[in-house]
Structures are given as structure tokens and as C-alpha cells.
Amino acid sequence: MMSVYPIEESCETSRDSKGTQNGTVVMRSVGRGLSMPADHSDLASQLEHVMFTPDSADEVDTVKKQVTRKTQRNRKATRSLYGVSPNCKFGPKGYLLDCTSAFLKIPDPSSQKLNWLKAPLSVLVIKKPLDHSVTVAFRDLVIWLIEEKNLLVFVEASVVTDHYLTDDENFQLVQDKLMRFREGEDDLEDKVDLIICLGGDGTLLHASSLFQQSVPPVIAFNMGSLGFLTPFQFCTYKEKITNILNGQASLLLRYRLKCVVINHVQKENSHTPIPHVKNLDKNSQHITSHILCCGMITWQVLNEVVIDRGPSSNLCHLDLYIEGRLVTTVLGDGLIISTPTGSTAYSVAAGASMIHPNVPCILITPICPHSLSFRPIVVPAGVEIKVTLTPEARGTAMVSFDGRNRQEIQHGVSLRITTASYPVPSVCARDQIEDWFDGLADCLHWNVRRPQKALSTSASLTSLDSVDLEPLQTPGETSED
């Protein structure tokens, strides 16, 4: 019902009867819909995709002036968050092979504006448990969504059993209209148009785990402890949600990781190799000759995958492969493989850099490595990362996915990770840049320190001649002497 699709120009274009050149429309599914660029009427943004065939030179000048004026007026609103496109001609003879299908097309973050093809009909409300203040806000929000907005509201079955809600007379009037679901039992795919989170960062991680494929847009209200991923304040929920329902919102596509745990115990007379993790799914026929751990193939992870030594006193001894190549052996307390969103969580505490969520990459961070030269690294999004126990490992390891689904990794078991095809579309309070830096300053107190005092004089201190120094006194000598 909603849509997000950036327009990208293809090498192969078709000319219509009016002489315009149509670019290929690349659509990205978000929940039950898509997303699209902010303003299709912006002549500046259309100039790269439309070839004008005016009747006179004056008409060309008129179009150029209109584009220039509108570009200058809306420069900030239409600025690109990407760098310049590289020139693919190298010297007088070298060039990059022109193969459109071989390039990954990533939409410019500045073009990610939420649009609805049809009015949204259903909302999923996720709340932080065991918090009375959140329960009061949850009650007010649910009643408003049902009575004022006429929306179908999904909630977790365990939430409505709260004695505060069951004893509330106003909530009892709408209780029978709620759609209840149970995690792990009921499937929410293609049933929800919008997700509303009331809580902290953990509430958003829980909402992400409920959707192992396409995720509806998420608006997160800060009612938790930290709130780095929840930029909205609940006191303005009516205004903010109304704007979103009307399609007035910017999106930040937060990359997730696709994780697969495979037991390399093959069936008899079978030598089928395991394909790249991006080609593995629940119905993949390439892995019918292998036994999959827990009967569950994939996890979609928003923050990080953590491999640690668990209760064992032995160090983790892991082999790290990237695209099938053994790059190093990990000897330490463990390994963190995180998304850009997760770079400000466990990874930064382990010494890694903080990466903006729009950067397509995967961050690999060792936990207390035995070698001081083992530093965190960043690899391109989409590579396959494989982690196994080394043959010399003295014990097993434990793995967790966003702090959940914790399980043991033994010899013969491999963990395979890559960038998932289904990001989490988070609604921005302002935009992708301001929200992130506001979070760094407010939540993490990034680079907060006492200000340096100004000099009391404007005299230059670049030489000792400009500094008035008192003469040194020898021991026993007084100023009167």
C-alpha cells in the first residue's frame, strides 16, 4: 500500500512520442509497498533523466534559467549524500567495462521520501514491557489510532493481559477491536502497513526481529533508557503520526545482516557444495544434502552478530573467511560482526569506529584479541563472511543474534553472514544526517568536554619574546634581595 522507489537511469532507454528519455524505475519493497523520490516536479532532479526537444533556442534558455533558479532555491533540500560519480575513463586508452547488470545500484539517501499509493489501513504497536509509563502511553495511542484514525491495530497478545489495561474502562471499549499476535506463531508478513515503537533501542530491535523479510516503515518514540535509535518524543505523537500517514516523512534505510548457521554433516553419497549465503533461503534445494541447525536457516540482524567463548575459560579460536578466503585466525574473547547501525553499540565499546547507517558495509571487530595488531576492519556490503572453529580449538563458542537466539557453535558448524536484502526503513525526525549526530551528542556525549579557555591577551605566544616571564629565584633568595 506504500512505496519507496528511487529513479535510476539505465544504459538502455526508450524515447516516447514527446521526445523524452525514460529512465529505468527501480522499486524497493518496504512492507506492503514502496518508496519514491521526494519531489517529481523538481526540474533539477529531472534534468539528468529527461532529454528536452524544444522548438527554439529561447526555449532552451528558459528551461535552463528555471532549473538554475529552482536548484539554488532548493539546494539544501535536494543535496546528495553521495560523493561525485567516478569518471570511468582512465588515461587515453583505459576504461571500465560498461556492464549495467554488474553494478549494484544504491538509491541516494536524500531521495528516500515516504509515499503511500493508498491510505495505510493497519498499524503494529510494539511497547517496552514492565514499564508503567509506557503502558499509559500505549493505552492513549491505541485508543487514538482506533477511534480517531480508524486503523486496524496489531498488538502482542502478552501486552493486553496487563492488569492496568484490563482494569481501564476506556481501554475496555477498544479491547475487542485489537488484533493479537504471538511471536513465533503468527506471521505478520503483508499484514502491517506501519510500525510504531514505544520504548528504547531494544524495542526497535525486537520489532525488526518480527519481520524476517520485508519490513514496514518504523516510527520509534523514545521511552527507554538510551534512545539512540528512537528520535521522536511521545508528547508530539499525534502530529508526527498524522504527518506520516499523509506521506510527509523521510526514511533512513538501516541495513541488516542475513545470518545462516549450517552443520557440515553431509548425507551419504552427496558432494553438493554450499552456495553463497545470499542465495540461501528456507526453500533452497542446494542445501538439501546438509543438516541445518535448529531447523531454522536465517536470521535478519539489525545490530550485530556476536561470537564469544561463553562460559568456557578457554580463548575463542576461530577461522575467519571472506569470500571463501581464509583471511585470519581469531584468538581472543570473541568476534563482533555488525551493521553500520550496530557500530555504535557493542562494536564501539570494543574499540571500533562509528559508521553512519547509510554507509553500505560490514564491520568486523575482535573482542580483546590476543594480538595487539588485530584491529577492527570494514569490508564491503554483500561479501560472504564465514566463521568456524579452528581444528585446534580447545572448546566451543557461543553465537547470538542481536542478543537473542543464543546457541553453541561446535566443530563442523559454520556461521555465514552477508548484507540482507531487507533493510529497516526508519522514519527520520529531521533527516539522516542531523538525527545521527544529534544521537551521538545527546546519547553518547560524543566529543563532549570542557571548553578551552580563551587567552587573556591578544599578544602572540609564538615566541618567548612576547611572554613576560618573572625572573627565577635561587633557593634562599627573596624578592627584597
C-alpha positions in Angstrom: 0.0 0.0 0.0 3.0 2.2 0.3 6.0 2.7 -1.9 9.7 3.7 -1.9 11.4 3.7 -5.3 14.3 5.8 -6.4 14.6 6.5 -10.1 17.9 5.4 -11.7 18.9 5.9 -15.3 19.7 2.8 -17.3 22.1 2.4 -20.2 19.1 1.2 -22.3 16.5 3.9 -22.5 13.4 4.3 -24.7 12.2 7.5 -26.3 8.5 8.3 -26.2 6.5 10.3 -28.8 7.2 13.6 -27.0 11.0 13.1 -27.2 11.6 12.3 -23.6 14.0 9.7 -22.4 12.6 7.4 -19.7 14.9 6.0 -17.0 14.5 2.6 -15.5 12.4 2.7 -12.4 14.0 0.6 -9.6 11.5 -0.3 -6.9 12.4 -1.2 -3.3 9.8 -3.0 -1.3 9.0 -1.8 2.2 6.3 -3.7 4.0 3.4 -3.9 1.6 4.5 -1.0 -0.5 7.4 1.0 -2.0 9.1 4.4 -1.6 9.8 7.1 -4.1 11.9 10.3 -4.5 10.7 13.4 -2.7 9.6 15.7 -5.5 8.9 14.5 -9.0 8.2 18.1 -10.1 11.7 19.2 -9.3 13.2 20.2 -12.6 16.7 20.0 -11.3 16.3 16.3 -10.3 14.7 15.5 -13.6 17.3 17.2 -15.8 19.5 14.1 -15.6 16.7 11.8 -16.7 14.8 13.9 -19.3 16.0 15.0 -22.7 14.2 18.1 -23.8 13.4 18.7 -27.5 12.5 22.4 -27.6 11.4 24.2 -30.7 13.8 27.1 -30.3 17.0 28.2 -28.6 14.9 30.6 -26.5 13.0 27.7 -25.1 16.3 26.1 -24.1 17.4 29.2 -22.2 14.1 29.4 -20.4 14.3 25.9 -19.2 17.9 26.4 -18.0 17.0 29.5 -16.1 14.1 27.8 -14.4 16.3 24.9 -13.4 19.1 27.2 -12.1 16.7 29.3 -10.0 14.9 26.2 -8.5 18.3 24.5 -7.9 19.6 27.5 -6.0 16.4 27.9 -4.0 16.2 24.2 -3.0 19.9 23.3 -2.9 19.7 22.1 0.7 16.6 20.1 0.2 17.9 18.3 -2.9 21.5 17.8 -1.9 23.0 14.4 -2.5 24.5 12.5 0.4 26.8 10.6 -2.0 30.1 11.8 -3.5 30.7 12.6 -7.1 30.3 9.8 -9.7 33.7 8.5 -10.7 35.0 9.1 -14.2 35.4 5.6 -15.6 37.8 6.5 -18.3 41.4 6.0 -17.2 44.1 7.8 -19.2 43.9 7.9 -23.0 43.1 4.2 -23.5 41.8 2.6 -20.3 38.2 2.4 -19.3 35.8 0.4 -17.2 33.7 -2.2 -18.9 30.2 -1.0 -19.3 28.0 -3.7 -17.8 25.0 -2.4 -16.1 24.0 -5.7 -14.6 27.3 -6.0 -12.8 26.8 -2.8 -10.8 24.9 -2.6 -7.5 22.5 0.4 -7.7 22.0 2.0 -4.3 19.5 4.9 -4.1 20.8 8.2 -2.8 19.7 8.6 0.8 18.5 12.1 0.2 15.8 10.8 -2.2 14.2 8.4 0.4 10.9 10.1 1.0 7.9 8.1 2.1 4.9 8.0 -0.2 1.6 6.0 0.1 -0.1 4.7 -3.0 -3.2 4.0 -0.9 -4.0 5.1 2.6 -2.5 2.8 5.3 -5.0 0.6 7.0 -3.1 -1.3 9.7 -0.6 -0.4 12.4 1.6 -2.6 14.6 2.3 -1.1 18.1 5.2 -2.5 20.0 5.8 -1.4 23.6 8.5 -1.8 26.1 7.5 -4.3 28.7 7.3 -3.8 32.5 7.2 -0.1 32.4 4.0 1.7 33.7 4.7 5.0 32.0 5.0 3.2 28.6 1.7 1.3 29.4 -0.1 4.6 29.9 1.2 6.0 26.6 0.4 2.7 24.9 -3.3 3.0 26.1 -3.6 6.5 24.8 -2.0 5.7 21.5 -4.1 2.6 20.8 -7.4 4.4 21.6 -6.5 7.4 19.4 -5.5 5.1 16.5 -8.7 3.2 16.6 -11.2 5.9 17.4 -9.7 8.9 15.6 -7.8 7.3 12.7 -10.0 4.2 12.2 -6.9 2.0 11.8 -6.6 -1.8 12.4 -4.2 -2.1 15.3 -2.0 -5.2 15.9 -0.5 -5.8 19.4 1.3 -8.6 21.1 -1.0 -10.9 23.0 1.0 -10.7 26.1 0.6 -6.9 26.3 -3.2 -6.8 26.7 -3.1 -9.0 29.7 -1.5 -6.2 31.8 -3.8 -5.6 34.8 -3.6 -1.8 34.3 -5.1 -2.2 30.8 -7.7 -4.8 31.7 -8.9 -2.6 34.6 -9.1 0.6 32.5 -12.6 1.5 31.4 -11.5 3.4 28.3 -9.3 0.6 27.1 -12.0 -1.9 27.6 -14.1 -0.1 24.9 -11.5 -0.8 22.2 -10.0 -4.1 23.6 -12.1 -6.3 21.4 -11.1 -4.4 18.2 -7.4 -5.2 18.7 -5.6 -7.8 16.5 -3.5 -10.0 18.8 -0.5 -12.0 17.6 2.1 -14.3 19.2 5.8 -14.1 18.3 7.0 -17.3 16.6 3.4 -18.5 15.9 1.6 -15.8 13.9 3.0 -14.4 10.6 2.8 -10.6 10.1 4.1 -10.6 6.6 1.9 -8.4 4.3 -0.5 -7.6 7.1 1.0 -4.4 8.6 1.5 -1.0 6.9 3.2 0.9 9.7 5.1 0.0 12.9 5.0 2.2 16.0 7.6 1.5 18.7 7.2 2.8 22.3 10.4 2.2 24.2 14.2 2.2 23.6 16.6 0.7 21.2 15.8 -2.8 22.3 12.2 -2.3 21.4 13.2 -1.4 17.8 15.5 -4.5 17.7 12.5 -6.6 18.8 10.3 -5.1 16.1 13.0 -5.8 13.5 13.1 -9.5 14.6 9.4 -9.9 13.9 9.9 -9.4 10.2 12.4 -11.7 8.6 11.7 -10.3 5.2 10.2 -7.0 4.1 9.7 -4.5 7.0 7.1 -1.8 7.1 8.2 1.8 7.9 9.0 2.2 11.6 8.5 5.3 13.8 10.2 5.0 17.1 9.3 7.1 20.2 12.0 7.4 22.8 10.6 6.0 26.1 13.6 3.9 27.0 17.0 4.3 28.7 19.2 5.4 25.8 17.2 6.1 22.7 19.9 6.3 20.1 17.7 4.7 17.5 14.4 6.4 18.7 14.5 10.1 17.7 10.8 11.0 18.4 9.3 12.3 21.7 5.9 10.8 22.6 4.4 14.2 23.5 4.1 15.0 19.8 2.8 11.6 18.7 -0.5 12.8 17.2 1.2 15.4 14.9 4.1 13.1 13.9 1.9 10.0 13.1 -0.6 12.2 11.2 2.2 13.5 9.0 3.5 10.0 8.4 0.0 8.8 7.4 -0.1 11.7 5.0 3.2 10.7 3.4 5.3 13.5 4.9 8.4 11.7 6.2 12.0 11.0 5.3 13.3 7.4 5.6 16.6 6.0 6.7 17.2 2.5 5.3 19.1 0.7 8.0 21.0 -2.3 6.6 20.5 -5.7 8.2 22.6 -8.9 8.2 21.5 -12.2 6.8 22.9 -15.0 9.0 22.9 -18.7 8.4 24.1 -21.5 10.7 25.0 -24.7 8.9 26.1 -28.1 10.2 28.5 -29.5 7.7 27.3 -33.1 8.1 26.5 -34.3 4.6 24.2 -37.1 3.7 25.8 -40.2 2.2 26.9 -40.1 -1.4 26.4 -36.3 -1.6 29.0 -33.8 -2.6 26.8 -30.8 -3.2 28.7 -27.6 -2.3 27.0 -24.9 -0.3 26.3 -21.8 -2.4 26.9 -18.2 -1.5 24.9 -17.2 1.6 22.9 -14.6 -0.4 21.4 -17.5 -2.4 20.4 -19.5 0.6 16.8 -19.5 1.8 14.3 -21.8 3.5 13.4 -23.5 0.3 16.9 -23.7 -1.2 17.5 -27.0 -2.9 21.3 -26.5 -2.8 21.4 -27.4 0.9 19.1 -30.5 1.0 22.3 -32.6 1.5 23.2 -30.7 4.6 21.7 -30.6 8.1 20.7 -27.1 9.3 21.0 -26.1 12.9 17.7 -25.8 14.9 15.7 -26.3 11.6 15.9 -22.5 11.1 18.1 -21.2 8.4 18.2 -17.4 8.6 18.2 -14.6 11.0 17.8 -10.9 10.0 20.1 -9.0 12.3 19.9 -5.2 12.8 22.7 -4.6 15.2 25.3 -7.3 15.3 26.3 -11.0 15.5 28.5 -11.8 18.5 30.6 -14.9 18.7 32.1 -15.4 22.1 33.7 -18.1 24.3 30.6 -18.3 26.5 31.1 -19.9 30.0 34.4 -21.5 28.9 37.7 -20.3 30.3 39.4 -21.1 27.0 40.0 -18.4 24.4 37.9 -18.4 21.2 39.9 -19.9 18.4 38.1 -19.1 15.1 38.9 -19.1 11.4 37.6 -16.0 9.6 36.8 -16.4 5.9 35.8 -13.6 3.5 34.5 -14.6 0.1 35.9 -18.1 0.7 39.4 -16.9 1.5 40.9 -17.5 5.0 41.9 -14.0 6.0 43.0 -14.6 9.6 42.6 -16.7 12.7 40.9 -15.1 15.7 42.4 -15.8 19.1 40.7 -13.9 21.9 37.4 -13.4 23.7 35.4 -13.4 20.5 34.3 -11.5 17.4 31.6 -8.9 16.6 30.2 -8.7 13.1 28.0 -5.6 12.9 26.0 -3.4 10.6 26.6 0.3 10.4 23.7 0.8 12.7 25.3 -1.6 15.2 28.6 0.1 15.0 27.5 2.5 17.8 26.6 -0.5 20.1 28.9 -3.3 21.2 31.4 -2.6 18.5 32.3 0.9 19.6 32.7 -0.4 23.2 35.2 -2.9 21.8 37.2 -0.1 20.1 35.7 0.1 16.6 34.8 3.3 14.7 31.3 4.7 14.5 29.8 4.4 11.0 26.9 6.3 9.6 23.9 3.9 8.8 23.8 5.0 5.2 27.3 3.6 4.5 27.0 0.1 2.8 29.5 -2.0 4.7 30.0 -4.7 7.4 32.2 -4.0 10.4 34.3 -6.8 11.9 35.6 -6.1 15.4 37.7 -8.5 17.7 36.9 -8.7 21.4 40.0 -8.5 23.5 42.3 -10.1 20.8 45.4 -11.9 21.9 47.3 -9.9 19.3 47.6 -6.2 19.8 47.8 -5.7 16.0 44.4 -7.2 15.4 42.3 -4.0 14.8 38.7 -3.6 13.6 38.2 -3.7 9.8 35.4 -2.6 7.4 34.5 -4.8 4.4 32.1 -4.0 1.5 28.5 -4.8 2.0 27.5 -8.1 0.2 30.6 -10.1 0.8 30.2 -13.5 2.4 31.7 -13.9 5.8 32.2 -17.3 7.2 33.3 -18.1 10.8 34.2 -21.6 12.0 36.1 -23.2 14.9 39.7 -24.0 14.1 40.7 -27.6 14.2 43.0 -26.7 17.2 40.2 -25.0 19.2 40.2 -26.3 22.8 36.5 -25.6 23.3 33.3 -24.5 21.6 31.9 -21.0 21.1 28.6 -19.3 21.5 26.8 -17.1 19.0 23.9 -14.6 19.5 21.9 -12.5 17.0 21.0 -9.1 18.3 21.4 -10.6 21.8 18.9 -13.3 21.1 18.7 -16.9 19.7 21.9 -17.8 21.5 23.3 -21.2 20.6 26.5 -23.2 20.6 29.0 -23.5 17.7 30.8 -26.8 17.6 33.3 -28.4 15.3 31.7 -28.9 11.9 29.4 -25.9 12.2 29.9 -22.7 10.2 28.3 -19.3 10.6 27.7 -17.5 7.3 26.9 -13.8 7.1 26.2 -11.2 4.4 24.2 -8.0 3.9 20.4 -8.7 3.9 18.1 -7.6 1.1 15.5 -6.3 3.5 16.5 -3.1 5.4 14.6 -1.5 8.2 13.0 1.8 6.9 13.2 4.1 9.9 11.3 7.4 9.8 13.6 10.4 10.5 12.8 13.2 12.9 14.7 15.7 10.8 17.0 14.0 8.2 19.6 11.2 8.0 22.5 13.5 9.0 21.0 15.6 11.8 19.4 12.6 13.5 22.6 10.7 13.7 24.8 13.5 15.0 22.1 14.5 17.5 22.1 10.9 18.8 25.9 11.0 19.1 25.8 14.2 21.1 22.7 13.5 23.3 23.1 9.8 23.9 26.8 9.0 23.6 28.1 12.5 24.5 30.5 12.3 21.6 33.5 14.6 22.0 31.9 16.4 25.0 34.5 18.1 27.1 35.0 21.3 29.0 35.7 24.2 26.6 39.2 25.5 26.3 39.6 28.9 28.0 40.4 31.9 25.8 43.7 33.7 26.2 43.6 36.8 28.4 45.7 38.8 26.0 45.9 39.1 22.2 49.7 39.1 22.2 51.3 36.4 20.1 52.7 33.5 22.0 54.7 32.1 19.2 58.0 33.3 20.7 59.4 33.8 24.1 59.9 37.5 23.4 56.2 38.1 23.7 55.8 36.4 27.1 56.6 38.3 30.3 58.5 35.9 32.4 59.3 36.7 36.1 63.0 36.1 36.9 63.8 32.8 38.6 64.8 32.9 42.2 67.6 30.9 43.7 67.0 29.0 46.9 67.0 31.2 49.9 66.7 34.4 47.9 63.8 36.7 48.5 62.3 39.3 46.3 63.6 42.1 48.5 67.2 40.9 47.9 
